[in-house]
Amino acid sequence: MIDVQRVDYIRVPVTDMAEANHFYGEVLGLERNPNSPSEDWVEYETGNVTLAVMTPHTHDYEFTPLPHGTLAFRVPDVAEAKAQLEAAGVQVGDMWDSGVCQGAGLRDPAGNPILLHHRYAPYGPR
């Protein structure tokens, strides 16, 4: 068995770094890692995992948006996060409630799906 300690990063492919930096850094307010290796690979910290926002064409592969469900951002209040993003000009889908959690979907400027998510029901026994 190997000793997996954590997920270091999730690679987020984008088509325009200026748009991506505005979205992830300014609109979402994620902290840009000052040790990001280059302007075509910028890392944003979310608290528990790094998002490596990068342009695929400069890393030898074609752009394809992430599959649905890859990025789910935990927020304290989905309705409030949705309202703030919409005020910033981001289109956010309708909220839903599963009886365990709430969510609403959006897309970054490159078309990557993102889920705003808040679990309000406690986890059951394991």
Backbone hydrogen bonds, N-H to C=O, Kabsch-Sander energy under -0.5 kcal/mol:
donor,donor_aa,acceptor,acceptor_aa,energy
4,V,2,I,-1.0
8,D,6,R,-0.7
10,I,50,T,-2.3
12,V,52,A,-2.6
14,V,54,M,-2.4
20,A,16,D,-2.4
21,N,17,M,-3.1
22,H,18,A,-2.0
23,F,19,E,-2.7
24,Y,20,A,-3.1
25,G,21,N,-1.9
26,E,21,N,-0.7
26,E,22,H,-1.7
27,V,22,H,-2.3
28,L,23,F,-2.9
30,L,24,Y,-2.3
31,E,45,E,-0.9
33,N,43,E,-3.3
36,S,33,N,-1.7
38,S,41,W,-1.4
41,W,38,S,-1.1
42,V,53,V,-2.9
44,Y,51,L,-2.6
45,E,31,E,-2.9
46,T,49,V,-1.6
50,T,8,D,-1.0
51,L,44,Y,-3.1
52,A,10,I,-2.5
52,A,50,T,-0.6
53,V,42,V,-2.5
53,V,51,L,-1.0
54,M,12,V,-2.3
54,M,52,A,-0.5
55,T,40,D,-1.6
58,T,55,T,-1.4
59,H,56,P,-2.4
60,D,57,H,-0.5
61,Y,56,P,-1.7
70,T,67,P,-1.6
71,L,113,P,-0.5
72,A,70,T,-0.6
73,F,115,L,-3.2
74,R,72,A,-0.6
75,V,117,H,-2.4
81,A,77,D,-2.4
82,K,78,V,-2.9
83,A,79,A,-2.3
84,Q,80,E,-2.4
85,L,81,A,-2.4
86,E,82,K,-2.6
87,A,83,A,-2.2
88,A,84,Q,-1.1
89,G,86,E,-1.6
90,V,85,L,-2.6
92,V,90,V,-0.5
93,G,105,G,-3.7
96,W,103,G,-2.4
98,S,101,C,-2.7
99,G,101,C,-0.5
102,Q,118,H,-2.7
103,G,96,W,-1.9
104,A,116,L,-1.5
106,L,114,I,-2.4
107,R,91,Q,-0.6
108,D,112,N,-2.2
111,G,108,D,-2.2
114,I,106,L,-2.9
115,L,71,L,-2.2
116,L,104,A,-3.1
116,L,114,I,-0.5
117,H,73,F,-2.8
118,H,102,Q,-2.3
120,Y,100,V,-1.9
120,Y,118,H,-0.6
121,A,100,V,-2.0
